Amino acid sequence: MNARAALLGACLAIATASCESDQPRRPAPDFAYSDLQGRAVRLSELRGRTVVIDFFATWCDPCVLQPPELNKVWKAHRDSGKLAVLGIETSGASPKEVREWGVRNRAEADYPLLVGADEDLARRFDIYGYPATVIVDPEGRIASVTVGLADAAEIEERIKPLVGS
């Protein structure tokens, strides 16, 4: 088995053990960071929509596999107005570095990528590994957290009850 397949298998195993329970949903911590064009994006301003957040770092090798999956989800829902997708870089990379990382790794995102966050923000969402996908329901509560890779089908399954079919 090659190293990439082994890494993917390990990440999928972690994702299978992701955090989702019958506990009441807790409010998602609010944040505001700039996208790659310098526009501010605040989570609380997206209330009323389901928000899929990809926490990543440019030093994280498996993180390059997540944008293509999220692009599929974004493309399927962007016209509905019911879903927002965000990527949040947490290692302090500049907008230029994030753009270059995306091009170099064929991991360019069709959705907004935010910069300026750090691992403290990830910890506030109970994230201790990358990549991590957080789904925030339209009321601003954390619906699920997946640490490790999440493919488009898995994300679709998690958002389906929140956005409809």
N, CA and C of each residue as an Amber inpcrd file, in Angstrom:
protein
   495
   0.8600000  -1.1790000   0.0000000   0.0000000   0.0000000   0.0000000
   0.8980000   1.2310000   0.0000000   0.5960000   2.1710000  -0.8680000
   1.4430000   3.3590000  -0.9040000   1.1300000   4.2730000   0.2830000
   2.0130000   5.2220000   0.5170000   1.8880000   6.0970000   1.6940000
   0.6190000   6.9440000   1.6380000   0.2440000   7.4130000   0.4480000
  -0.9550000   8.2580000   0.3280000  -2.2150000   7.4570000   0.6770000
  -2.2860000   6.2100000   0.2060000  -3.4450000   5.3600000   0.5150000
  -3.4980000   5.0380000   1.9980000  -2.3410000   4.7900000   2.6050000
  -2.3060000   4.5150000   4.0460000  -2.7620000   5.7350000   4.8350000
  -2.2990000   6.9140000   4.4180000  -2.6960000   8.1530000   5.0870000
  -4.1950000   8.3810000   4.9500000  -4.7190000   8.1640000   3.7510000
  -6.1500000   8.3270000   3.5250000  -6.9440000   7.3520000   4.3900000
  -6.4960000   6.1110000   4.4700000  -7.1760000   5.1210000   5.3090000
  -7.1800000   5.5140000   6.7720000  -6.0530000   6.0120000   7.2600000
  -5.9740000   6.4440000   8.6560000  -6.9050000   7.6140000   8.9150000
  -6.9310000   8.5550000   7.9850000  -7.8100000   9.7220000   8.1520000
  -9.2740000   9.3240000   8.1140000  -9.6230000   8.3760000   7.2450000
 -11.0110000   7.9250000   7.1860000 -11.4110000   7.2000000   8.4760000
 -10.4730000   6.4720000   9.0540000 -10.7650000   5.8050000  10.3240000
 -11.0230000   6.8280000  11.4260000 -10.2310000   7.8850000  11.4320000
 -10.4440000   8.9470000  12.4180000 -11.7940000   9.6100000  12.1770000
 -12.1090000   9.8560000  10.9080000 -13.3810000  10.5070000  10.5850000
 -14.5630000   9.6480000  11.0260000 -14.4240000   8.3340000  10.8940000
 -15.5010000   7.4480000  11.3170000 -15.7570000   7.5760000  12.8130000
 -14.7100000   7.8640000  13.5590000 -14.8470000   8.0260000  15.0040000
 -15.1050000   9.4820000  15.3760000 -15.5700000  10.2630000  14.4210000
 -15.7800000  11.6880000  14.6700000 -16.8300000  11.9290000  15.7270000
 -16.8200000  13.1620000  16.2100000 -17.6890000  13.5460000  17.3150000
 -19.0690000  13.9340000  16.8140000 -20.0350000  13.1100000  17.1010000
 -21.4250000  13.4620000  16.8420000 -22.2280000  12.6840000  17.8720000
 -23.0360000  13.3620000  18.6470000 -23.7500000  12.6800000  19.7160000
 -25.1650000  13.1940000  19.8140000 -25.9010000  12.6000000  20.7500000
 -27.2710000  13.0230000  20.9950000 -27.3350000  14.1600000  22.0160000
 -26.1920000  14.6640000  22.4320000 -26.1360000  15.7650000  23.3900000
 -26.7590000  17.0140000  22.7500000 -27.2970000  17.9160000  23.5680000
 -27.7930000  19.1780000  23.0000000 -26.6530000  19.9100000  22.2900000
 -26.9870000  20.5410000  21.2080000 -25.9730000  21.2640000  20.4390000
 -25.5630000  22.5250000  21.1730000 -24.2570000  22.7820000  21.2110000
 -23.7640000  23.9880000  21.8570000 -23.5490000  25.0690000  20.8140000
 -23.6480000  26.3270000  21.2350000 -23.4350000  27.4240000  20.2920000
 -22.0200000  27.3930000  19.7130000 -21.9210000  27.6700000  18.4350000
 -20.6110000  27.7610000  17.7970000 -19.9560000  29.0700000  18.2190000
 -18.6760000  29.0320000  18.5850000 -17.9870000  30.2840000  18.9240000
 -17.9760000  31.2230000  17.7130000 -18.3060000  32.4720000  17.9420000
 -18.2930000  33.4350000  16.8500000 -16.8540000  33.8110000  16.5180000
 -16.6300000  34.1990000  15.2960000 -15.3140000  34.6630000  14.8640000
 -15.5020000  35.6070000  13.6890000 -14.4880000  36.3970000  13.4330000
 -14.4430000  37.2640000  12.2570000 -13.0030000  37.2860000  11.7530000
 -12.8140000  36.8900000  10.5040000 -11.5010000  36.9020000   9.8650000
 -11.6800000  37.3780000   8.4340000 -10.5900000  37.7620000   7.8310000
 -10.6240000  38.2390000   6.4490000 -10.4500000  37.0940000   5.4720000
 -11.1460000  37.2170000   4.3340000 -10.9380000  36.2440000   3.2660000
  -9.6900000  36.6500000   2.4800000  -9.3830000  35.9250000   1.4240000
  -8.1540000  36.1840000   0.6730000  -8.1660000  37.5160000  -0.0630000
  -9.3550000  38.1220000  -0.2040000  -9.4670000  39.4330000  -0.8320000
  -9.5330000  40.5600000   0.2020000  -9.4300000  40.2070000   1.4860000
  -9.4360000  41.2100000   2.5360000 -10.8130000  41.5630000   3.0810000
 -11.8590000  40.8940000   2.6190000 -13.2200000  41.1450000   3.1280000
 -13.4360000  40.3750000   4.4300000 -14.0350000  41.0620000   5.4080000
 -14.3090000  40.4280000   6.6950000 -15.4920000  39.4640000   6.5700000
 -15.3470000  38.3110000   7.2050000 -16.4230000  37.3110000   7.2670000
 -16.6320000  36.9900000   8.7370000 -17.8500000  37.1390000   9.2030000
 -18.2000000  36.8550000  10.6000000 -19.1970000  35.7000000  10.6110000
 -18.9190000  34.6880000  11.4200000 -19.8020000  33.5220000  11.4890000
 -21.2280000  33.9190000  11.8490000 -21.4060000  34.7840000  12.8340000
 -22.7570000  35.1420000  13.2840000 -23.5790000  35.8120000  12.1740000
 -22.9220000  36.4030000  11.1820000 -23.6510000  37.0210000  10.0740000
 -24.1830000  35.9830000   9.0760000 -23.7960000  34.7400000   9.2570000
 -24.2760000  33.6600000   8.3930000 -25.4430000  32.9060000   9.0290000
 -25.9000000  33.3970000  10.1790000 -27.0390000  32.7710000  10.8610000
 -28.1950000  32.6490000   9.8890000 -28.9230000  31.5430000   9.9740000
 -30.0140000  31.2630000   9.0530000 -29.5870000  30.3010000   7.9450000
 -28.2860000  30.1170000   7.8000000 -27.7570000  29.1540000   6.8290000
 -26.9750000  28.0840000   7.5650000 -26.9100000  26.9170000   7.0010000
 -26.0000000  25.8880000   7.4870000 -24.6090000  26.2850000   7.0140000
 -23.6220000  26.1640000   7.8950000 -22.2520000  26.5530000   7.5520000
 -21.3360000  25.3460000   7.7190000 -20.6150000  25.0270000   6.6580000
 -19.6040000  23.9720000   6.6930000 -18.2560000  24.6830000   6.7710000
 -17.4900000  24.3730000   7.8170000 -16.1950000  25.0220000   8.0310000
 -15.0930000  23.9690000   7.9580000 -14.1200000  24.2240000   7.1000000
 -12.9430000  23.3680000   6.9920000 -11.7950000  24.0560000   7.7180000
 -11.3700000  23.4880000   8.8320000 -10.1870000  23.9840000   9.5340000
  -8.9810000  23.2660000   8.9380000  -7.9800000  24.0460000   8.4850000
  -6.8100000  23.4440000   7.8630000  -5.5720000  24.2700000   8.1640000
  -4.4280000  23.6850000   7.8480000  -3.1420000  24.3790000   7.9790000
  -2.3240000  24.0710000   6.7350000  -1.5520000  25.0270000   6.2830000
  -0.7810000  24.8210000   5.0650000   0.3310000  23.7940000   5.2520000
   0.7050000  23.4830000   6.4870000   1.7230000  22.4580000   6.7300000
   1.1250000  21.0580000   6.7760000  -0.1840000  20.9430000   6.7230000
  -0.9000000  19.6690000   6.8800000  -1.0380000  18.9670000   5.5320000
  -0.3200000  17.8630000   5.3450000  -0.3670000  17.1520000   4.0640000
  -1.7700000  16.6710000   3.6780000  -2.5280000  16.0090000   4.5580000
  -3.8560000  15.5480000   4.1330000  -4.8540000  16.6820000   3.8970000
  -4.5590000  17.8710000   4.3900000  -5.4830000  18.9960000   4.2000000
  -5.6900000  19.3340000   2.7320000  -4.7330000  18.9890000   1.8730000
  -4.8770000  19.3020000   0.4470000  -5.9780000  18.4720000  -0.2090000
  -6.4090000  17.4020000   0.4270000  -7.4580000  16.5520000  -0.1360000
  -8.8630000  17.0770000   0.1500000  -9.0000000  18.0090000   1.0940000
 -10.3280000  18.4730000   1.5060000 -10.9720000  19.4820000   0.5570000
 -10.2660000  20.4910000   0.0260000 -10.9430000  21.4600000  -0.8540000
 -11.6780000  20.8560000  -2.0520000 -11.1320000  19.8600000  -2.7500000
 -11.9080000  19.2950000  -3.8610000 -13.2450000  18.6900000  -3.4030000
 -13.2720000  18.0930000  -2.2340000 -14.5180000  17.5210000  -1.7020000
 -15.4990000  18.6310000  -1.3320000 -14.9960000  19.6710000  -0.6970000
 -15.8670000  20.7820000  -0.3200000 -16.3410000  21.5720000  -1.5380000
 -15.5320000  21.6270000  -2.5790000 -15.9660000  22.2740000  -3.8140000
 -17.2070000  21.5780000  -4.3770000 -17.2470000  20.2490000  -4.2950000
 -18.4160000  19.4920000  -4.7750000 -19.6650000  19.8760000  -3.9770000
 -19.5240000  19.9580000  -2.6610000 -20.6580000  20.3130000  -1.7950000
 -21.0990000  21.7440000  -2.0960000 -20.1410000  22.6600000  -2.1790000
 -20.4510000  24.0600000  -2.4390000 -21.1630000  24.2080000  -3.7890000
 -20.6470000  23.5360000  -4.8060000 -21.2440000  23.6270000  -6.1440000
 -22.6900000  23.1300000  -6.1280000 -22.9660000  22.0850000  -5.3650000
 -24.3140000  21.5210000  -5.3130000 -25.3120000  22.4220000  -4.5860000
 -24.8460000  23.2990000  -3.7020000 -25.7510000  24.0690000  -2.8430000
 -25.6390000  25.5850000  -2.9460000 -24.6440000  26.1020000  -3.6260000
 -24.3940000  27.5470000  -3.5690000 -25.5720000  28.3910000  -4.0280000
 -26.3550000  27.9010000  -4.9840000 -27.4750000  28.6970000  -5.4890000
 -28.7080000  28.6470000  -4.5880000 -28.7310000  27.7360000  -3.6160000
 -29.9100000  27.5860000  -2.7510000 -30.0150000  28.6790000  -1.6990000
 -28.8790000  29.2790000  -1.3250000 -28.8780000  30.2700000  -0.2570000
 -28.9900000  29.6560000   1.1270000 -29.0270000  28.3270000   1.2110000
 -29.1770000  27.6380000   2.4950000 -27.8490000  27.2090000   3.1090000
 -26.7620000  27.3090000   2.3480000 -25.4810000  26.7760000   2.7900000
 -24.3630000  27.7800000   2.5280000 -23.4360000  27.8410000   3.4700000
 -22.1870000  28.5760000   3.2910000 -21.0550000  27.5970000   3.5790000
 -19.9780000  27.6930000   2.8380000 -18.7890000  26.8760000   3.0660000
 -17.6240000  27.8300000   3.2680000 -16.8420000  27.5810000   4.3030000
 -15.6760000  28.3940000   4.6250000 -14.4830000  27.4890000   4.8870000
 -13.3180000  27.9260000   4.4960000 -12.0750000  27.2980000   4.9090000
 -11.3680000  28.2690000   5.8300000 -10.8150000  27.7660000   6.9270000
 -10.0980000  28.6400000   7.8650000  -8.6880000  28.1000000   8.0550000
  -7.7040000  28.8670000   7.5880000  -6.3050000  28.4970000   7.7350000
  -5.8610000  28.9060000   9.1320000  -5.2580000  27.9740000   9.8760000
  -4.9710000  28.2210000  11.2940000  -3.4850000  28.2490000  11.6450000
  -2.6150000  28.2990000  10.6430000  -1.1860000  28.2740000  10.9820000
  -0.4890000  29.6070000  10.7570000  -1.2710000  30.6530000  10.4960000
  -0.6800000  31.9740000  10.3500000  -0.1850000  32.2990000   8.9540000
  -0.5790000  31.5170000   7.9620000  -0.1580000  31.7940000   6.5880000
  -0.8310000  33.0670000   6.0720000  -0.1360000  33.7670000   5.2200000
  -0.6680000  34.9850000   4.6060000  -1.6220000  34.5980000   3.4680000
  -2.4360000  35.5500000   3.0070000  -3.2850000  35.2580000   1.8490000
  -2.4780000  34.7450000   0.6490000  -1.3230000  35.3580000   0.3910000
  -0.4730000  34.9140000  -0.7180000  -0.0160000  33.4710000  -0.5180000
   0.3970000  33.1400000   0.6990000   0.8520000  31.7730000   0.9860000
  -0.2870000  30.7650000   0.8270000  -1.4930000  31.1410000   1.2430000
  -2.6380000  30.2330000   1.0980000  -2.9620000  30.0300000  -0.3790000
  -2.9570000  31.1080000  -1.1660000  -3.2020000  30.9860000  -2.6110000
  -2.1640000  30.0600000  -3.2530000  -0.8900000  30.2860000  -2.9300000
   0.1980000  29.4700000  -3.4960000   0.0720000  28.0150000  -3.0740000
  -0.3130000  27.7670000  -1.8180000  -0.5230000  26.4100000  -1.3180000
  -1.6150000  25.7170000  -2.1330000  -2.7100000  26.4230000  -2.3940000
  -3.8020000  25.8540000  -3.1700000  -3.3830000  25.4980000  -4.5820000
  -2.6780000  26.4070000  -5.2510000  -2.2320000  26.1580000  -6.6220000
  -1.2280000  25.0070000  -6.6490000  -0.2360000  25.0650000  -5.7740000
   0.8280000  24.0570000  -5.7420000   0.2690000  22.6490000  -5.4980000
  -0.7820000  22.5490000  -4.7070000  -1.3240000  21.2430000  -4.3280000
  -2.6200000  20.8730000  -5.0520000  -3.0050000  21.6760000  -6.0390000
  -4.2850000  21.4720000  -6.7330000  -5.4120000  21.3720000  -5.7080000
  -5.3830000  22.2970000  -4.7580000  -6.3590000  22.3290000  -3.6660000
  -7.0360000  23.6950000  -3.6160000  -7.2760000  24.2900000  -4.7680000
  -7.8990000  25.6010000  -4.8120000  -9.3710000  25.4810000  -4.4320000
  -9.8110000  26.3880000  -3.5920000 -11.1870000  26.3760000  -3.0960000
 -12.0560000  27.3260000  -3.8970000 -13.2760000  26.8910000  -4.1880000
 -14.2660000  27.7500000  -4.8500000 -15.0620000  28.5560000  -3.8270000
 -14.8620000  28.3100000  -2.5740000 -15.5460000  28.9570000  -1.4550000
 -14.5390000  29.8560000  -0.7390000 -14.9970000  30.7620000   0.1190000
 -14.0650000  31.6760000   0.7910000 -13.0930000  30.9640000   1.7390000
 -11.8430000  31.3720000   1.6580000 -10.8170000  30.9180000   2.5940000
 -10.4690000  32.1020000   3.4800000 -10.4470000  31.8630000   4.7870000
 -10.1740000  32.9240000   5.7510000  -8.7780000  32.7540000   6.3330000
  -8.1310000  33.8780000   6.5990000  -6.7940000  33.8720000   7.1890000
  -6.8040000  34.7150000   8.4560000  -5.7910000  34.4890000   9.2910000
  -5.6610000  35.2690000  10.5180000  -6.0220000  34.4890000  11.7620000
  -6.6050000  33.3130000  11.5910000  -6.9650000  32.4850000  12.7480000
  -5.7330000  31.7210000  13.2170000  -5.8590000  31.1250000  14.3910000
  -4.7950000  30.2750000  14.8910000  -5.4240000  29.0420000  15.5400000
  -4.5800000  28.2140000  16.1140000  -5.0720000  26.9720000  16.7070000
  -6.0080000  27.2190000  17.8880000  -5.9430000  28.3830000  18.5120000
  -6.8680000  28.6890000  19.6090000  -8.3160000  28.6590000  19.1250000
  -8.5550000  29.1600000  17.9190000  -9.9120000  29.0960000  17.3760000
 -10.3280000  27.6380000  17.1900000  -9.4600000  26.8250000  16.6370000
  -9.7800000  25.4110000  16.4530000 -10.1100000  24.7560000  17.7930000
  -9.3530000  25.0570000  18.8270000  -9.6010000  24.4680000  20.1520000
 -10.9780000  24.8640000  20.6850000 -11.4190000  26.0950000  20.3730000
 -12.7440000  26.5380000  20.8200000 -13.8550000  25.7070000  20.1750000
 -13.5400000  25.0440000  19.0600000 -14.4800000  24.1370000  18.3980000
 -14.1750000  22.6750000  18.7470000 -13.3070000  22.4480000  19.7310000
 -12.8940000  21.1040000  20.1500000 -12.1750000  20.3430000  19.0480000
 -11.3390000  21.0370000  18.3010000 -10.5620000  20.4220000  17.2310000
  -9.1130000  20.3200000  17.6830000  -8.5810000  19.0920000  17.5540000
  -7.2020000  18.8510000  17.9660000  -6.4330000  18.1180000  16.8740000
  -6.8550000  18.2570000  15.6320000  -6.1700000  17.6470000  14.4950000
  -6.7290000  18.2230000  13.2090000  -5.9620000  18.0680000  12.1360000
  -6.3620000  18.6240000  10.8380000  -6.2860000  17.5610000   9.7640000
  -7.0940000  17.7130000   8.7160000  -8.1660000  18.6840000   8.5610000
  -9.3160000  18.3510000   9.4980000 -10.1890000  19.2940000   9.7070000
 -11.3810000  19.0810000  10.5270000 -12.5370000  19.8330000   9.8810000
 -13.6850000  19.1860000   9.8530000 -14.8760000  19.7840000   9.2680000
 -15.9190000  19.9740000  10.3540000 -16.3630000  21.2030000  10.5110000
 -17.4040000  21.5340000  11.4830000 -18.6440000  21.9520000  10.7110000
 -19.7820000  21.4230000  11.1270000 -21.0490000  21.8420000  10.5370000
 -21.8250000  22.5950000  11.6040000 -22.1930000  23.8270000  11.2620000
 -22.9450000  24.7010000  12.1570000 -24.3640000  24.7970000  11.6030000
 -25.3510000  24.5300000  12.4600000 -26.7400000  24.5540000  11.9940000
 -27.2200000  25.9990000  11.7940000 -28.3770000  26.1890000  11.1700000
 -28.8540000  27.5510000  10.8940000 -29.0830000  28.4110000  12.1390000
 -29.2100000  27.7810000  13.3110000 -29.3730000  28.5370000  14.5570000
 -28.0340000  28.8920000  15.1940000 -26.9310000  28.5220000  14.5390000
 -25.6100000  28.8720000  15.0510000 -25.0480000  27.8900000  16.0630000
 -25.5550000  26.6490000  16.0400000 -25.0640000  25.6240000  16.9710000
 -24.2430000  24.5840000  16.2150000 -23.2770000  24.0180000  16.9090000
 -22.4250000  22.9900000  16.2990000 -23.2430000  21.7160000  16.1380000
 -23.4290000  21.2930000  14.8870000 -24.1800000  20.0780000  14.5890000
 -23.2680000  18.8630000  14.5440000 -22.0350000  19.0250000  14.0460000
 -21.0930000  17.9080000  14.0220000 -19.6750000  18.4160000  13.8300000
 -18.7420000  17.5850000  14.2670000 -17.3170000  17.8410000  14.0970000
 -16.6980000  16.5520000  13.5900000 -15.9770000  16.6410000  12.4890000
 -15.2590000  15.4940000  11.9530000 -13.7890000  15.8570000  11.9070000
 -12.9710000  15.1210000  12.6380000 -11.5250000  15.3220000  12.5880000
 -10.9790000  14.2690000  11.6390000 -10.2770000  14.7200000  10.6270000
  -9.8140000  13.8400000   9.5570000 -10.5590000  14.2020000   8.2910000
 -10.2630000  13.4860000   7.2390000 -10.8840000  13.7760000   5.9520000
 -12.3670000  13.4470000   5.9710000 -13.1340000  14.2790000   5.2900000
 -14.5660000  14.0370000   5.1150000 -14.8440000  14.1980000   3.6290000
 -15.3320000  13.1330000   2.9960000 -15.6170000  13.2600000   1.5680000
 -16.9650000  13.9310000   1.3550000 -17.2290000  14.2970000   0.1120000
 -18.4450000  15.0480000  -0.2150000 -19.6980000  14.2840000   0.2000000
 -19.7140000  12.9660000  -0.0040000 -20.8940000  12.1750000   0.3480000
 -21.1620000  12.2180000   1.8520000 -20.1090000  12.1350000   2.6560000
 -20.2760000  12.1970000   4.1120000 -20.7910000  13.5680000   4.5360000
 -20.2370000  14.6120000   3.9620000 -20.6820000  15.9650000   4.3020000
 -22.1350000  16.1510000   3.8890000 -22.4890000  15.6810000   2.6990000
 -23.8760000  15.7700000   2.2330000 -24.8230000  15.0660000   3.2050000
 -24.4210000  13.9170000   3.6840000 -25.2520000  13.1600000   4.6280000
 -25.4620000  13.9550000   5.9210000 -24.4260000  14.6360000   6.3850000
 -24.5120000  15.4050000   7.6250000 -25.3190000  16.6890000   7.4760000
 -25.2730000  17.3030000   6.2920000 -26.0080000  18.5550000   6.1250000
 -27.4470000  18.3500000   5.6550000 -27.7410000  17.1650000   5.1450000
 -29.0720000  16.9040000   4.5740000 -30.2140000  17.2750000   5.5160000
 -30.1710000  16.8880000   6.8020000 -31.2800000  17.2610000   7.6780000
 -31.3650000  18.7730000   7.9470000 -30.2760000  19.4850000   7.6710000
 -30.2260000  20.9170000   7.9560000 -30.6110000  21.7830000   6.7700000
 -30.3610000  21.2970000   5.5480000 -30.6330000  22.0930000   4.3550000
 -31.7550000  21.5000000   3.4910000 -32.2120000  20.3030000   3.8390000
 -33.1810000  19.6190000   2.9840000 -32.4390000  18.8520000   1.9020000
 -33.1680000  18.2900000   0.9940000 -32.5320000  17.4310000  -0.0200000
 -31.8100000  18.1920000  -1.0890000
